[in-house]
């Protein structure tokens, strides 16, 4: 079992009103870590202190999102947060065809090399379009071949591409590169694309987690992009499902 973190993008609406209150409630639920996506008027150092005082750690970060122009800032923030895992990610346009994928890969390879020299590991977070097919091949397979040193935070809901792919198979395929897993669930409804508490949707969560390499994957990170029910309740239900089923380790 791996420790459980939460992607704070899930709670962005609540964070806008009271970010420290969000962190306190996440800690009270039992999460061991948080993955920020924005600092909500805190400095990275301030965030780290609050998180540490609450008995948690920063598992990884989506802020700042790495790009070729801000790598010095990314390295500095990672140091202030006490982490070595930083994110990048791309739009549909940057995966629209093979030429676009090659251009994206070239950019990412350059970033990875500079960050690695500073002791920072670059991981990529995917969406559904990377798991669409181009000439019969999954776009992410093409990309992965072109970026052999970049690690992944595989988003296991998007990797299923609304049921067209098997998320557990995708984790198994990339398990030597998945330093993190985004554990996310939903009904595979592209028209009404909201998420549900982990364990109450169509993803086979036990199979997904079993497919990971325990020597490579460091954290299970819960994320819900949007939800029809109360977001905090869904975040808490996700925690309870994973911990009670011995699929992740929490503080409670």
Buried (B, 14 or more C-beta within 10 A) or exposed (E): BBBBBBBBBBBBEBBEEEBBEBBEBBBEBBBBBBBBBBBBEBEBEEBBEBBEEBEBBBBBBBBBBBBEEBBEEBBBBBBBBEBBBBBBBBEEEBBBEBEBBEEBBEBBBEBBEBBEEBEBBBBBBBBBBBBBEBEEEBBBBBBBEBBEEBBBBBBBBBBBBBBEBBBBBBBBBBBEBBBBBBBBBBBBEEEEBBBBBBBBBBBBBBBBBEBBBEEBBBBBBBBBBEBEBEBBEBBBBBBBBBBEBEBBBBBE
